Amino acid sequence: MKIAVGITGTTGVIIGIRFLEVLQDIAETHLVISDVAEKIIETETGYTIEDVKKLCGKCYKNSDFFSPLASGSFNFYASVVVPCSMKTLASVANGYNENLISRICDVSLKQNRKLILVPREAPLNLIHLKNMVAAKEAGAIIIPPLLSFYHKPGNIDDMIDFTVGKILDSLKIEHNLYKRWQGENENNENEYEN
Ligand SMILES: Cc1cc2nc3c(=O)[nH]c(=O)nc-3n(C[C@H](O)[C@H](O)[C@H](O)COP(=O)(O)O)c2cc1C
C-alpha cells in the first residue's frame, strides 16, 4: 500500500513523525517535508531531518514537480498532510499547486483518492474555516489534532497516538493506538477494549 505523506510547517510536526513510525511496517510511505516543517522539526523535536527520512520509503523535495507523486498516473492509496498549515490548507481548498505537497493533494482529489488533512491552528479565522469547508466539499477528510479524554490519556504520547489512530481509522488500517469507547456497564463504570 503506497501512502503519500506531507509534513507542513505547524507546531506539532511530531504527529507527522509518529504517523511515519507507525506506518513503517504497514505501508510504503512517500514523504515530502516543507521547508518550514524542516526547521520546526529541528527546533521542536529531538529528531533530525535525516532521522525522519529514515522512517519513510522514499523522500522528495517540496519543489520537485518531476517526482512521480506529481502525476495522477502514479497510483497511491491515499495522501495525508499531517500536520497541515493554514497556508497548505488554503492551497488545497483553492486548487493552487504551489509545491509538491499541494500538487499531491490536488491529484488525490482529481483522482478520487483518499485525502486526509490534519489542520492545526488556533484560533481559527473565518478564512481557515471556509477553506476547511471547501476542502471537505471537494472530498478531503479533515481530522484536526484535538484533545480528547475518554480514552484516558496518560501523557502527551497518548494524545499524539489518538490523532494518529484517528487517521488510521480513516485509512481503514487496524491499530491499537487508543482505547475505543465501549459504552458504560451496569455499575456505570467506563469499559474499554484493549
Ligand atoms: C514555529 C512555527 C509554528 C507555526 N505554527 C503554525 C500553526 O500551528 N499553524 C499554521 O497554520 N501555521 C503555522 N506556522 C506558520 C507556517 O509555517 C507558515 O504559514 C508557512 O508558510 C507554512 O508553509 P508550509 O505549509 O509550506 O509548511 C508556524 C510557523 C512557525 C515558524
The ligand as an ORCA input file, in Angstrom:
! r2SCAN-3c Opt
* xyz 0 1
  C       7.357     27.578     14.928
  C       6.254     27.820     13.952
  C       4.991     27.353     14.226
  C       3.950     27.550     13.320
  N       2.715     27.040     13.622
  C       1.714     27.154     12.724
  C       0.461     26.534     13.001
  O       0.231     25.918     14.035
  N      -0.494     26.607     12.039
  C      -0.289     27.273     10.848
  O      -1.186     27.283     10.013
  N       0.900     27.890     10.583
  C       1.905     27.847     11.490
  N       3.110     28.436     11.220
  C       3.255     29.262     10.011
  C       3.559     28.435      8.761
  O       4.744     27.705      8.935
  C       3.656     29.333      7.534
  O       2.385     29.854      7.208
  C       4.236     28.635      6.335
  O       4.129     29.494      5.210
  C       3.557     27.312      6.017
  O       4.145     26.763      4.860
  P       4.027     25.223      4.501
  O       2.580     24.875      4.538
  O       4.600     25.141      3.121
  O       4.836     24.471      5.501
  C       4.177     28.254     12.110
  C       5.463     28.722     11.824
  C       6.480     28.508     12.739
  C       7.868     29.024     12.397
*
